[in-house]
Amino acid sequence: MRTLIVLAFLLFSPTYLGEVNESDITVLQVNTQWNKQHNIDLNNLMGCEVEFAWLEEQSQSFQKQVQTVPIVIIYHKNKPVKQWSADLSFRLNVDLQEIQQVIDKL
């Protein structure tokens, strides 16, 4: 009888147990056309939406905030959580595993 009650509880319990919805986390990469050779492939990241934007197509206020490109920003529920920016070589020195670790902690 106890097994039947536990089984019924598991079958009818809510499936959401504190999991983060994939759409809650967005990884955005911003770069410029003249620096496109330094884009990094973020498509293998799991548990997030990956987006890309050209800096030239963004608003003037956003463009003024970006100092170097490319830049990768992680958003959780539309709020920036972590950011990586390129150095003076205009290359982003970040490993996909490092980005994935931040995503996994959210």
Secondary structure, DSSP 4 states (H G I P E B T S, - for coil): -HHHHHHHHHHHS-S-SSPPPGGGEEEEEEE-GGGGGG----TT--SSEEEEEEGGGS-HHHHHH--SSSEEEEEETTEEEEEEE--TTS-----HHHHHHHHHH-
